[in-house]
Amino acid sequence: MKWSSVLLLAAIVVSVRAITFRLPVGVKKCIRDEVHQNVLVVGNYRLSDSPMQKTDIKVFDTKNHVLYSREDAQGSGKFAFTTDNYDMFEVCFESKITGAGRGTGLDREITLDLKHGVEAKDYAKLAQVEKLKPLEVELRRLEDLSESIVRNFAYMRSREAEMRDTNESTSRRVLYLTMFSMGCLVCLALWQVLYLRRYFKAKKLIE
């Protein structure tokens, strides 16, 4: 039961997203994703062969900071970056026809594989650099995984606190607005009573 819980948490924390789509000529398609602070993001892409067609790739965040850019990408490639803050990023593919092939060209098939956090790290390379044994590599991976779990739970708690504060603030504002509205209605009713009383007195309909 304990290990099944660990595996479930690992499945939640480890983020792997692979997608395959077709990109028509003259069309720009973007894929948006969100990442937490200090998280490694690795993307692998593969483009099908398409003569007389060029595809530009650009990765940027919400502040339009370019994280990766490649013009006329062919075959396969890879990009990687580490986030400074919690943010959204977009991976955009734009297909264009070259001058010689204007008016022709088929849809290009693109495969994009995005990896976040622990899954994005190359532990085989880490083992070679630091000369780690297989057991030490697995322990390092479990340590990184546990840190990711703690960070995710901390983020979820902070989001829950923000939502609770927002709900409480909204409830207070609704209460104040309701009290203000009721006060206005009471004042309006009193004004109507006084106005009608003066009117009827002026017409000598009441004493």
Phi and psi restraints in degrees (value plus and minus 20) as a CYANA .aco file:
   2 LYS   PHI     -84.7   -44.7
   2 LYS   PSI     -65.3   -25.3
   3 TRP   PHI     -90.0   -50.0
   3 TRP   PSI     -52.5   -12.5
   4 SER   PHI     -85.1   -45.1
   4 SER   PSI     -55.7   -15.7
   5 SER   PHI     -86.4   -46.4
   5 SER   PSI     -60.3   -20.3
   6 VAL   PHI     -83.3   -43.3
   6 VAL   PSI     -62.5   -22.5
   7 LEU   PHI     -85.3   -45.3
   7 LEU   PSI     -57.3   -17.3
   8 LEU   PHI     -84.1   -44.1
   8 LEU   PSI     -63.9   -23.9
   9 LEU   PHI     -84.6   -44.6
   9 LEU   PSI     -58.0   -18.0
  10 ALA   PHI     -82.5   -42.5
  10 ALA   PSI     -59.5   -19.5
  11 ALA   PHI     -84.9   -44.9
  11 ALA   PSI     -52.8   -12.8
  12 ILE   PHI     -92.7   -52.7
  12 ILE   PSI     -63.0   -23.0
  13 VAL   PHI     -96.1   -56.1
  13 VAL   PSI     -64.9   -24.9
  14 VAL   PHI     -91.1   -51.1
  14 VAL   PSI     105.3   145.3
  15 SER   PHI    -134.5   -94.5
  15 SER   PSI      92.0   132.0
  16 VAL   PHI    -147.9  -107.9
  16 VAL   PSI     102.8   142.8
  17 ARG   PHI    -150.7  -110.7
  17 ARG   PSI      95.1   135.1
  18 ALA   PHI    -138.9   -98.9
  18 ALA   PSI     115.7   155.7
  19 ILE   PHI    -163.8  -123.8
  19 ILE   PSI     122.0   162.0
  20 THR   PHI    -143.8  -103.8
  20 THR   PSI     112.0   152.0
  21 PHE   PHI    -168.7  -128.7
  21 PHE   PSI     146.7   186.7
  22 ARG   PHI    -126.5   -86.5
  22 ARG   PSI     115.2   155.2
  23 LEU   PHI    -132.8   -92.8
  23 LEU   PSI      88.3   128.3
  24 PRO   PHI     -88.0   -48.0
  24 PRO   PSI     141.2   181.2
  25 VAL   PHI     -88.4   -48.4
  25 VAL   PSI     116.8   156.8
  26 GLY   PHI      57.6    97.6
  26 GLY   PSI      -4.9    35.1
  27 VAL   PHI    -137.9   -97.9
  27 VAL   PSI     125.6   165.6
  28 LYS   PHI    -136.8   -96.8
  28 LYS   PSI     105.5   145.5
  29 LYS   PHI    -142.2  -102.2
  29 LYS   PSI     116.4   156.4
  30 CYS   PHI    -145.0  -105.0
  30 CYS   PSI     124.3   164.3
  31 ILE   PHI    -137.7   -97.7
  31 ILE   PSI     103.7   143.7
  32 ARG   PHI    -126.3   -86.3
  32 ARG   PSI     121.7   161.7
  33 ASP   PHI    -166.5  -126.5
  33 ASP   PSI     139.6   179.6
  34 GLU   PHI    -137.4   -97.4
  34 GLU   PSI     125.9   165.9
  35 VAL   PHI    -158.9  -118.9
  35 VAL   PSI     134.2   174.2
  36 HIS   PHI    -104.3   -64.3
  36 HIS   PSI     159.2   199.2
  37 GLN   PHI     -93.1   -53.1
  37 GLN   PSI     123.1   163.1
  38 ASN   PHI      36.3    76.3
  38 ASN   PSI      26.0    66.0
  39 VAL   PHI    -137.3   -97.3
  39 VAL   PSI     112.4   152.4
  40 LEU   PHI     -99.2   -59.2
  40 LEU   PSI     111.3   151.3
  41 VAL   PHI    -140.7  -100.7
  41 VAL   PSI     107.0   147.0
  42 VAL   PHI    -144.5  -104.5
  42 VAL   PSI     111.0   151.0
  43 GLY   PHI    -143.6  -103.6
  43 GLY   PSI     111.2   151.2
  44 ASN   PHI    -136.1   -96.1
  44 ASN   PSI     109.7   149.7
  45 TYR   PHI    -147.2  -107.2
  45 TYR   PSI     133.0   173.0
  46 ARG   PHI    -160.0  -120.0
  46 ARG   PSI     109.9   149.9
  47 LEU   PHI    -135.2   -95.2
  47 LEU   PSI     116.9   156.9
  48 SER   PHI     -92.7   -52.7
  48 SER   PSI     138.0   178.0
  49 ASP   PHI     -88.3   -48.3
  49 ASP   PSI     114.6   154.6
  50 SER   PHI    -170.9  -130.9
  50 SER   PSI      79.1   119.1
  51 PRO   PHI     -81.9   -41.9
  51 PRO   PSI     128.2   168.2
  52 MET   PHI      37.8    77.8
  52 MET   PSI      11.8    51.8
  53 GLN   PHI    -160.9  -120.9
  53 GLN   PSI     115.9   155.9
  54 LYS   PHI    -140.4  -100.4
  54 LYS   PSI     124.8   164.8
  55 THR   PHI    -147.7  -107.7
  55 THR   PSI     104.4   144.4
  56 ASP   PHI    -119.5   -79.5
  56 ASP   PSI     121.6   161.6
  57 ILE   PHI    -141.5  -101.5
  57 ILE   PSI     115.3   155.3
  58 LYS   PHI    -163.9  -123.9
  58 LYS   PSI     113.5   153.5
  59 VAL   PHI    -140.2  -100.2
  59 VAL   PSI     107.2   147.2
  60 PHE   PHI    -168.4  -128.4
  60 PHE   PSI     142.5   182.5
  61 ASP   PHI    -120.9   -80.9
  61 ASP   PSI    -191.5  -151.5
  62 THR   PHI     -88.7   -48.7
  62 THR   PSI     -38.7     1.3
  63 LYS   PHI    -114.7   -74.7
  63 LYS   PSI      -8.0    32.0
  64 ASN   PHI      43.5    83.5
  64 ASN   PSI       5.5    45.5
  65 HIS   PHI     -98.3   -58.3
  65 HIS   PSI     103.1   143.1
  66 VAL   PHI     -97.0   -57.0
  66 VAL   PSI      99.0   139.0
  67 LEU   PHI    -114.4   -74.4
  67 LEU   PSI     -45.7    -5.7
  68 TYR   PHI    -182.6  -142.6
  68 TYR   PSI     122.1   162.1
  69 SER   PHI    -170.2  -130.2
  69 SER   PSI     116.0   156.0
  70 ARG   PHI    -169.6  -129.6
  70 ARG   PSI     107.7   147.7
  71 GLU   PHI    -118.1   -78.1
  71 GLU   PSI     125.7   165.7
  72 ASP   PHI      30.9    70.9
  72 ASP   PSI      34.8    74.8
  73 ALA   PHI     -90.3   -50.3
  73 ALA   PSI     118.0   158.0
  74 GLN   PHI    -153.0  -113.0
  74 GLN   PSI     129.6   169.6
  75 GLY   PHI      48.0    88.0
  75 GLY   PSI    -141.2  -101.2
  76 SER   PHI    -148.5  -108.5
  76 SER   PSI     142.6   182.6
  77 GLY   PHI    -182.6  -142.6
  77 GLY   PSI     159.3   199.3
  78 LYS   PHI    -170.0  -130.0
  78 LYS   PSI     125.8   165.8
  79 PHE   PHI    -158.5  -118.5
  79 PHE   PSI     135.7   175.7
  80 ALA   PHI    -171.9  -131.9
  80 ALA   PSI     125.0   165.0
  81 PHE   PHI    -178.7  -138.7
  81 PHE   PSI     140.5   180.5
  82 THR   PHI    -137.3   -97.3
  82 THR   PSI     110.3   150.3
  83 THR   PHI     -97.1   -57.1
  83 THR   PSI     120.6   160.6
  84 ASP   PHI    -106.3   -66.3
  84 ASP   PSI     -52.4   -12.4
  85 ASN   PHI    -160.7  -120.7
  85 ASN   PSI     148.4   188.4
  86 TYR   PHI     -85.0   -45.0
  86 TYR   PSI     106.5   146.5
  87 ASP   PHI    -180.0  -140.0
  87 ASP   PSI     150.0   190.0
  88 MET   PHI    -124.5   -84.5
  88 MET   PSI     125.9   165.9
  89 PHE   PHI    -154.1  -114.1
  89 PHE   PSI     136.7   176.7
  90 GLU   PHI    -145.3  -105.3
  90 GLU   PSI     119.6   159.6
  91 VAL   PHI    -132.4   -92.4
  91 VAL   PSI      95.1   135.1
  92 CYS   PHI    -133.7   -93.7
  92 CYS   PSI     117.1   157.1
  93 PHE   PHI    -140.0  -100.0
  93 PHE   PSI     110.4   150.4
  94 GLU   PHI    -150.7  -110.7
  94 GLU   PSI     103.5   143.5
  95 SER   PHI    -122.5   -82.5
  95 SER   PSI     116.3   156.3
  96 LYS   PHI    -155.9  -115.9
  96 LYS   PSI     132.3   172.3
  97 ILE   PHI    -111.2   -71.2
  97 ILE   PSI     115.6   155.6
  98 THR   PHI     -94.2   -54.2
  98 THR   PSI     147.3   187.3
  99 GLY   PHI     -78.4   -38.4
  99 GLY   PSI     -59.3   -19.3
 100 ALA   PHI     -93.2   -53.2
 100 ALA   PSI     -42.9    -2.9
 101 GLY   PHI    -131.8   -91.8
 101 GLY   PSI       6.2    46.2
 102 ARG   PHI     -81.4   -41.4
 102 ARG   PSI     111.7   151.7
 103 GLY   PHI      71.5   111.5
 103 GLY   PSI     -22.8    17.2
 104 THR   PHI    -146.4  -106.4
 104 THR   PSI     154.5   194.5
 105 GLY   PHI     102.4   142.4
 105 GLY   PSI     122.9   162.9
 106 LEU   PHI    -123.1   -83.1
 106 LEU   PSI     147.0   187.0
 107 ASP   PHI     -80.9   -40.9
 107 ASP   PSI     123.4   163.4
 108 ARG   PHI    -122.6   -82.6
 108 ARG   PSI     111.8   151.8
 109 GLU   PHI    -108.3   -68.3
 109 GLU   PSI     108.3   148.3
 110 ILE   PHI    -145.0  -105.0
 110 ILE   PSI     114.3   154.3
 111 THR   PHI    -138.7   -98.7
 111 THR   PSI     106.0   146.0
 112 LEU   PHI    -143.4  -103.4
 112 LEU   PSI     107.0   147.0
 113 ASP   PHI    -139.5   -99.5
 113 ASP   PSI      91.4   131.4
 114 LEU   PHI    -124.5   -84.5
 114 LEU   PSI     113.2   153.2
 115 LYS   PHI    -147.5  -107.5
 115 LYS   PSI     118.3   158.3
 116 HIS   PHI    -141.2  -101.2
 116 HIS   PSI     133.1   173.1
 117 GLY   PHI      44.0    84.0
 117 GLY   PSI    -152.7  -112.7
 118 VAL   PHI     -81.6   -41.6
 118 VAL   PSI     -60.8   -20.8
 119 GLU   PHI     -84.1   -44.1
 119 GLU   PSI     -44.4    -4.4
 120 ALA   PHI     -99.7   -59.7
 120 ALA   PSI     -36.7     3.3
 121 LYS   PHI     -99.3   -59.3
 121 LYS   PSI     122.2   162.2
 122 ASP   PHI    -115.3   -75.3
 122 ASP   PSI      72.8   112.8
 123 TYR   PHI     -94.8   -54.8
 123 TYR   PSI     -44.2    -4.2
 124 ALA   PHI     -85.4   -45.4
 124 ALA   PSI     -63.0   -23.0
 125 LYS   PHI     -88.1   -48.1
 125 LYS   PSI     -58.1   -18.1
 126 LEU   PHI     -81.8   -41.8
 126 LEU   PSI     -59.0   -19.0
 127 ALA   PHI     -85.1   -45.1
 127 ALA   PSI     -56.8   -16.8
 128 GLN   PHI     -90.1   -50.1
 128 GLN   PSI     -61.3   -21.3
 129 VAL   PHI     -88.2   -48.2
 129 VAL   PSI     -66.6   -26.6
 130 GLU   PHI    -114.6   -74.6
 130 GLU   PSI     -17.8    22.2
 131 LYS   PHI      33.2    73.2
 131 LYS   PSI      35.4    75.4
 132 LEU   PHI    -114.6   -74.6
 132 LEU   PSI     129.3   169.3
 133 LYS   PHI    -100.5   -60.5
 133 LYS   PSI     140.1   180.1
 134 PRO   PHI     -73.7   -33.7
 134 PRO   PSI     -61.5   -21.5
 135 LEU   PHI     -85.7   -45.7
 135 LEU   PSI     -58.9   -18.9
 136 GLU   PHI     -86.5   -46.5
 136 GLU   PSI     -56.9   -16.9
 137 VAL   PHI     -83.8   -43.8
 137 VAL   PSI     -63.1   -23.1
 138 GLU   PHI     -86.1   -46.1
 138 GLU   PSI     -58.2   -18.2
 139 LEU   PHI     -84.7   -44.7
 139 LEU   PSI     -59.6   -19.6
 140 ARG   PHI     -83.5   -43.5
 140 ARG   PSI     -60.8   -20.8
 141 ARG   PHI     -84.5   -44.5
 141 ARG   PSI     -63.1   -23.1
 142 LEU   PHI     -85.4   -45.4
 142 LEU   PSI     -54.5   -14.5
 143 GLU   PHI     -85.4   -45.4
 143 GLU   PSI     -65.6   -25.6
 144 ASP   PHI     -83.3   -43.3
 144 ASP   PSI     -58.3   -18.3
 145 LEU   PHI     -84.9   -44.9
 145 LEU   PSI     -62.5   -22.5
 146 SER   PHI     -84.5   -44.5
 146 SER   PSI     -58.6   -18.6
 147 GLU   PHI     -84.0   -44.0
 147 GLU   PSI     -58.5   -18.5
 148 SER   PHI     -85.0   -45.0
 148 SER   PSI     -59.9   -19.9
 149 ILE   PHI     -82.4   -42.4
 149 ILE   PSI     -64.7   -24.7
 150 VAL   PHI     -82.4   -42.4
 150 VAL   PSI     -63.0   -23.0
 151 ARG   PHI     -84.0   -44.0
 151 ARG   PSI     -60.1   -20.1
 152 ASN   PHI     -86.8   -46.8
 152 ASN   PSI     -61.4   -21.4
 153 PHE   PHI     -86.0   -46.0
 153 PHE   PSI     -58.2   -18.2
 154 ALA   PHI     -84.3   -44.3
 154 ALA   PSI     -59.7   -19.7
 155 TYR   PHI     -85.3   -45.3
 155 TYR   PSI     -62.7   -22.7
 156 MET   PHI     -84.3   -44.3
 156 MET   PSI     -56.4   -16.4
 157 ARG   PHI     -86.5   -46.5
 157 ARG   PSI     -61.3   -21.3
 158 SER   PHI     -85.6   -45.6
 158 SER   PSI     -59.1   -19.1
 159 ARG   PHI     -85.8   -45.8
 159 ARG   PSI     -58.7   -18.7
 160 GLU   PHI     -83.7   -43.7
 160 GLU   PSI     -61.4   -21.4
 161 ALA   PHI     -84.5   -44.5
 161 ALA   PSI     -60.8   -20.8
 162 GLU   PHI     -83.1   -43.1
 162 GLU   PSI     -63.6   -23.6
 163 MET   PHI     -85.7   -45.7
 163 MET   PSI     -58.7   -18.7
 164 ARG   PHI     -85.2   -45.2
 164 ARG   PSI     -62.8   -22.8
 165 ASP   PHI     -83.3   -43.3
 165 ASP   PSI     -59.8   -19.8
 166 THR   PHI     -84.1   -44.1
 166 THR   PSI     -63.0   -23.0
 167 ASN   PHI     -84.1   -44.1
 167 ASN   PSI     -62.7   -22.7
 168 GLU   PHI     -84.7   -44.7
 168 GLU   PSI     -61.8   -21.8
 169 SER   PHI     -84.2   -44.2
 169 SER   PSI     -61.5   -21.5
 170 THR   PHI     -84.5   -44.5
 170 THR   PSI     -60.3   -20.3
 171 SER   PHI     -83.1   -43.1
 171 SER   PSI     -61.8   -21.8
 172 ARG   PHI     -83.4   -43.4
 172 ARG   PSI     -62.8   -22.8
 173 ARG   PHI     -84.9   -44.9
 173 ARG   PSI     -59.0   -19.0
 174 VAL   PHI     -84.5   -44.5
 174 VAL   PSI     -60.6   -20.6
 175 LEU   PHI     -82.8   -42.8
 175 LEU   PSI     -66.1   -26.1
 176 TYR   PHI     -83.0   -43.0
 176 TYR   PSI     -61.0   -21.0
 177 LEU   PHI     -84.2   -44.2
 177 LEU   PSI     -60.3   -20.3
 178 THR   PHI     -83.9   -43.9
 178 THR   PSI     -64.3   -24.3
 179 MET   PHI     -83.5   -43.5
 179 MET   PSI     -61.1   -21.1
 180 PHE   PHI     -84.1   -44.1
 180 PHE   PSI     -61.3   -21.3
 181 SER   PHI     -84.8   -44.8
 181 SER   PSI     -62.3   -22.3
 182 MET   PHI     -85.2   -45.2
 182 MET   PSI     -59.1   -19.1
 183 GLY   PHI     -81.7   -41.7
 183 GLY   PSI     -62.0   -22.0
 184 CYS   PHI     -83.4   -43.4
 184 CYS   PSI     -60.8   -20.8
 185 LEU   PHI     -85.7   -45.7
 185 LEU   PSI     -60.4   -20.4
 186 VAL   PHI     -83.7   -43.7
 186 VAL   PSI     -64.8   -24.8
 187 CYS   PHI     -82.5   -42.5
 187 CYS   PSI     -60.8   -20.8
 188 LEU   PHI     -84.4   -44.4
 188 LEU   PSI     -60.6   -20.6
 189 ALA   PHI     -84.9   -44.9
 189 ALA   PSI     -63.1   -23.1
 190 LEU   PHI     -82.5   -42.5
 190 LEU   PSI     -61.8   -21.8
 191 TRP   PHI     -82.8   -42.8
 191 TRP   PSI     -60.7   -20.7
 192 GLN   PHI     -84.2   -44.2
 192 GLN   PSI     -61.5   -21.5
 193 VAL   PHI     -82.9   -42.9
 193 VAL   PSI     -67.1   -27.1
 194 LEU   PHI     -84.5   -44.5
 194 LEU   PSI     -60.3   -20.3
 195 TYR   PHI     -84.4   -44.4
 195 TYR   PSI     -66.5   -26.5
 196 LEU   PHI     -85.4   -45.4
 196 LEU   PSI     -55.6   -15.6
 197 ARG   PHI     -82.9   -42.9
 197 ARG   PSI     -65.7   -25.7
 198 ARG   PHI     -84.6   -44.6
 198 ARG   PSI     -58.9   -18.9
 199 TYR   PHI     -83.1   -43.1
 199 TYR   PSI     -67.6   -27.6
 200 PHE   PHI     -85.6   -45.6
 200 PHE   PSI     -55.9   -15.9
 201 LYS   PHI     -85.0   -45.0
 201 LYS   PSI     -60.4   -20.4
 202 ALA   PHI     -84.6   -44.6
 202 ALA   PSI     -53.0   -13.0
 203 LYS   PHI    -107.5   -67.5
 203 LYS   PSI     -19.3    20.7
 204 LYS   PHI      37.9    77.9
 204 LYS   PSI      17.4    57.4
 205 LEU   PHI    -109.5   -69.5
 205 LEU   PSI     -41.1    -1.1
 206 ILE   PHI    -155.5  -115.5
 206 ILE   PSI     138.8   178.8
